[in-house]
Amino acid sequence: MRELLIHDRNVQERVVNSLEKVWDLTDDLVEFYPRYEEYTVTIFGSARIQENSPIYQDVFEFAKNLARLECNVVTGGGPGIMEAGNRGAMEGKLSNSQIKSVGINIELPFEQKNNGYLDQVFPHKTFFTRLQHFMAVSDCFVAFYGGIGTVLEILTVLQLMQVKKISDCKLILVGKMWNGLIDWFESEMLNEDMQLIHQGDLLIPHLVPHYQDALEIIKQHKIQSGL
C-alpha cells in the first residue's frame, strides 16, 4: 500500500509539474496572440434579454454605430445582448469594410448557442481560456445589463486593469444597475475601517447612463489609439 501511495505521489507531482508548464506556455501564447488591425470593442451582457426589450434595441444601435466607426464587435456569441451586438455590427457594416462581428463562445448545457450574426466564431471549453481570449483582442470593454457571468467578466477586466496586466484599454459600464456595484466597492472596500483598494481604482470604469455616452468615449479613445 505504501509503495502504491509513493507511486501515486510521484504521478501527482509529474502531473502538477506538467500542468505548470502548460500554464506558463498558455500565458506566453496569450501575450503574443495577434490583435485585430481595427479598433475592437467587446460587449458584455445577459443572454436572457429578449429582442423586444429596449435594452436589446439599444445594444443593436450601439453596435451598428460601432461598425460605422470601423470597429470590430466582439461578444460571447450567444443570444440576448450578445446577439444584439453581433446583429447590430452586421447591420452597420459598410459593403467594403474589413471589420468583423466576432463570437467568443463557451460550451454550456443551456443558453449558449451561437447566434446567427457572426463572421468569426471561437469556441471555448472553459471560462478561463475564454476570458483570456477577450482580454487578448480588445481595446475597449462595454458592459450592459447582465447577471453573474457579466459581473465575472467586468471584475476580471477591472482587476487586470488595476494591476496593469492590461493597459491602454477602456472599461465602460452602461446603465444604472452598475452604480450600486461601484457604491458597494466604496462603502465596503474603501472606508474608515479598511482601505482594501485605492481611491483611483474606482475611477477605472466609466459609468454612463446611455450607449451614446459610451460611443463618445470610444470615439476619443480610438483617435488616441491611432486606430
Backbone torsions as a table, in degrees:
resi	resn	phi	psi	omega
1	MET	NA	-43.4	-179.5
2	ARG	-63.2	-40.4	178.6
3	GLU	-62.4	-38.1	178.1
4	LEU	-64.4	-42.1	179.8
5	LEU	-63.8	-42.6	178.2
6	ILE	-62.2	-42.6	178.4
7	HIS	-61.5	-44.4	179.1
8	ASP	-60.8	-41.1	179.2
9	ARG	-63.7	-41.1	178.2
10	ASN	-62.0	-42.5	178.0
11	VAL	-63.2	-44.3	-180.0
12	GLN	-61.2	-41.9	179.2
13	GLU	-63.1	-40.4	178.9
14	ARG	-65.4	-40.4	178.3
15	VAL	-63.3	-46.2	179.9
16	VAL	-61.3	-45.4	179.3
17	ASN	-62.0	-40.3	179.3
18	SER	-66.0	-41.5	179.4
19	LEU	-64.8	-38.9	178.1
20	GLU	-61.9	-38.2	177.3
21	LYS	-66.4	-39.6	177.9
22	VAL	-63.2	-42.8	179.4
23	TRP	-63.9	-40.7	176.6
24	ASP	-61.2	-42.9	179.6
25	LEU	-64.1	-41.3	178.9
26	THR	-60.8	-44.7	178.1
27	ASP	-58.6	-43.4	-179.9
28	ASP	-64.8	-42.9	-178.1
29	LEU	-66.1	-40.8	179.2
30	VAL	-62.3	-39.4	-179.5
31	GLU	-60.0	-32.5	-177.2
32	PHE	-103.3	12.6	-179.8
33	TYR	-62.9	130.1	-175.6
34	PRO	-65.7	130.3	175.9
35	ARG	-82.7	157.9	172.3
36	TYR	-71.5	150.6	177.5
37	GLU	-70.0	-31.1	-178.9
38	GLU	-89.4	157.4	173.6
39	TYR	-59.3	135.0	-172.2
40	THR	-125.1	127.0	-179.5
41	VAL	-113.8	126.1	173.7
42	THR	-98.6	130.7	179.1
43	ILE	-107.0	124.2	175.5
44	PHE	-105.9	148.7	176.2
45	GLY	166.8	172.5	-171.7
46	SER	-69.0	143.2	172.8
47	ALA	-77.6	-9.6	-171.0
48	ARG	-97.9	-0.1	178.5
49	ILE	-75.2	128.3	-176.0
50	GLN	-85.7	159.4	-176.5
51	GLU	-60.7	-31.8	-178.2
52	ASN	-84.1	4.4	179.8
53	SER	-80.2	141.6	174.2
54	PRO	-58.1	-31.3	179.1
55	ILE	-65.4	-43.7	177.2
56	TYR	-57.3	-46.0	-178.3
57	GLN	-64.9	-37.7	177.6
58	ASP	-63.4	-44.7	-179.7
59	VAL	-65.2	-39.9	176.7
60	PHE	-57.5	-49.2	-179.1
61	GLU	-66.6	-38.3	178.0
62	PHE	-59.3	-50.1	-178.7
63	ALA	-67.5	-34.7	176.2
64	LYS	-60.4	-43.8	177.0
65	ASN	-65.3	-38.5	177.5
66	LEU	-60.3	-43.0	179.6
67	ALA	-62.4	-38.6	179.4
68	ARG	-70.8	-21.2	174.0
69	LEU	-86.0	4.4	-178.3
70	GLU	65.0	47.3	175.0
71	CYS	-111.3	135.5	167.6
72	ASN	-66.9	147.0	177.3
73	VAL	-119.2	122.2	-179.9
74	VAL	-115.3	136.4	173.8
75	THR	-137.7	-176.7	174.0
76	GLY	-75.6	-1.7	172.7
77	GLY	80.8	0.6	-176.3
78	GLY	-98.3	-157.1	-179.4
79	PRO	-82.8	-169.9	175.0
80	GLY	67.1	-133.1	-179.2
81	ILE	-61.4	-34.4	178.2
82	MET	-62.3	-46.3	177.7
83	GLU	-61.2	-43.7	180.0
84	ALA	-58.5	-40.9	179.2
85	GLY	-65.2	-48.4	179.8
86	ASN	-67.4	-37.8	179.0
87	ARG	-64.8	-44.0	178.1
88	GLY	-62.8	-38.7	178.7
89	ALA	-62.7	-43.3	179.3
90	MET	-65.6	-38.7	-179.3
91	GLU	-68.5	-38.6	-175.3
92	GLY	-85.4	-12.8	-175.5
93	LYS	-67.0	130.0	176.9
94	LEU	-74.8	156.4	-171.7
95	SER	-60.7	-32.7	-178.1
96	ASN	-100.8	12.0	-175.3
97	SER	-78.3	146.0	177.5
98	GLN	-98.5	0.6	-177.4
99	ILE	-68.9	161.4	-174.5
100	LYS	-128.4	149.0	169.1
101	SER	-101.4	115.5	-167.3
102	VAL	-118.8	140.8	173.8
103	GLY	-120.1	121.1	174.5
104	ILE	-106.5	95.0	-166.1
105	ASN	-95.7	169.0	177.2
106	ILE	-132.6	138.6	179.1
107	GLU	-79.3	112.8	179.5
108	LEU	-128.1	155.1	177.5
109	PRO	-75.1	-6.1	180.0
110	PHE	-151.1	161.9	172.1
111	GLU	69.7	-43.4	-160.2
112	GLN	-101.3	74.6	169.4
113	LYS	-105.5	152.6	-179.3
114	ASN	-60.3	136.5	171.2
115	ASN	-80.0	171.5	-172.2
116	GLY	-94.9	25.1	-173.6
117	TYR	-129.7	49.5	-172.3
118	LEU	-125.1	132.0	170.7
119	ASP	-84.7	-34.9	-180.0
120	GLN	-134.4	141.2	176.7
121	VAL	-129.2	131.6	177.2
122	PHE	-123.8	103.1	-179.5
123	PRO	-81.2	140.5	176.5
124	HIS	-126.8	149.3	177.6
125	LYS	-94.5	-20.4	-178.5
126	THR	-128.1	150.4	175.7
127	PHE	-65.7	-30.8	-178.5
128	PHE	-59.2	-54.3	-178.0
129	THR	-69.9	-33.2	179.2
130	ARG	-64.1	-45.6	178.2
131	LEU	-62.2	-40.4	177.5
132	GLN	-61.5	-37.6	179.7
133	HIS	-64.0	-45.8	176.2
134	PHE	-54.8	-47.1	-176.6
135	MET	-63.9	-35.5	-173.2
136	ALA	-70.8	-28.0	-170.5
137	VAL	-110.6	-4.0	-167.6
138	SER	-103.9	142.9	172.0
139	ASP	-99.1	-22.1	-177.7
140	CYS	-151.2	141.5	178.0
141	PHE	-119.2	127.4	-178.7
142	VAL	-125.6	121.0	-179.6
143	ALA	-107.8	128.8	171.3
144	PHE	-102.0	-160.4	-176.9
145	TYR	-65.4	135.1	-178.5
146	GLY	-163.0	174.2	-178.5
147	GLY	-103.7	-143.9	-174.2
148	ILE	-63.0	-40.4	179.2
149	GLY	-61.3	-41.4	178.7
150	THR	-66.2	-40.3	177.7
151	VAL	-62.6	-41.7	176.8
152	LEU	-57.8	-44.6	-179.3
153	GLU	-64.2	-45.2	179.4
154	ILE	-60.6	-47.7	-176.1
155	LEU	-68.1	-31.8	175.4
156	THR	-62.9	-47.8	178.7
157	VAL	-61.5	-47.2	-177.4
158	LEU	-59.9	-44.2	-178.4
159	GLN	-66.9	-40.4	179.5
160	LEU	-68.1	-34.2	175.5
161	MET	-71.5	-37.4	180.0
162	GLN	-59.3	-43.8	-177.1
163	VAL	-95.2	8.7	174.8
164	LYS	62.8	31.7	171.2
165	LYS	-78.1	-26.1	167.6
166	ILE	-126.4	142.3	-177.0
167	SER	-137.8	170.5	-179.9
168	ASP	56.8	30.6	177.5
169	CYS	-119.4	162.5	175.2
170	LYS	-118.7	144.3	172.3
171	LEU	-121.9	118.4	-176.4
172	ILE	-122.3	128.4	178.7
173	LEU	-110.6	117.9	-174.2
174	VAL	-104.1	126.0	175.8
175	GLY	110.4	155.6	-172.5
176	LYS	-72.0	-16.7	-177.1
177	MET	-64.3	-25.1	-175.8
178	TRP	-82.0	-16.5	177.8
179	ASN	-58.6	-40.3	-179.4
180	GLY	-64.8	-34.2	178.3
181	LEU	-64.7	-46.3	179.8
182	ILE	-67.6	-37.1	176.0
183	ASP	-60.6	-39.7	179.4
184	TRP	-65.4	-43.1	175.5
185	PHE	-54.0	-46.0	-175.2
186	GLU	-67.8	-42.6	-175.7
187	SER	-76.1	-33.1	-174.5
188	GLU	-101.1	-26.4	-176.2
189	MET	-108.9	-12.8	-176.3
190	LEU	-139.3	75.3	-177.8
191	ASN	-134.5	-174.0	-176.2
192	GLU	-65.0	-31.2	-176.5
193	ASP	-83.1	-37.2	-175.3
194	MET	-139.0	138.8	174.9
195	GLN	-117.3	81.8	-174.3
196	LEU	-88.5	-14.8	175.8
197	ILE	-138.2	170.6	175.1
198	HIS	-91.8	150.9	177.7
199	GLN	-54.5	-38.0	-178.6
200	GLY	-65.2	-22.3	179.1
201	ASP	-62.8	-30.6	-179.3
202	LEU	-75.0	-11.9	179.6
203	LEU	-92.3	-5.5	-179.1
204	ILE	-64.6	-52.1	179.1
205	PRO	-79.1	139.2	173.0
206	HIS	-91.1	118.6	176.8
207	LEU	-95.3	121.7	-178.8
208	VAL	-133.0	149.3	-178.0
209	PRO	-80.3	-24.0	-170.0
210	HIS	-142.4	153.7	-177.9
211	TYR	-63.0	-26.3	178.4
212	GLN	-62.7	-35.3	177.0
213	ASP	-66.1	-39.1	177.2
214	ALA	-63.6	-39.6	178.8
215	LEU	-60.1	-40.6	-179.6
216	GLU	-64.4	-40.9	177.6
217	ILE	-63.2	-42.5	-178.8
218	ILE	-65.9	-41.3	178.8
219	LYS	-57.5	-46.2	-179.5
220	GLN	-66.3	-43.2	-178.8
221	HIS	-66.8	-36.6	178.4
222	LYS	-62.0	-42.8	177.9
223	ILE	-64.1	-45.5	-180.0
224	GLN	-62.2	-32.3	-178.9
225	SER	-79.3	-12.4	-179.0
226	GLY	71.6	26.6	-178.0
227	LEU	-111.6	NA	NA
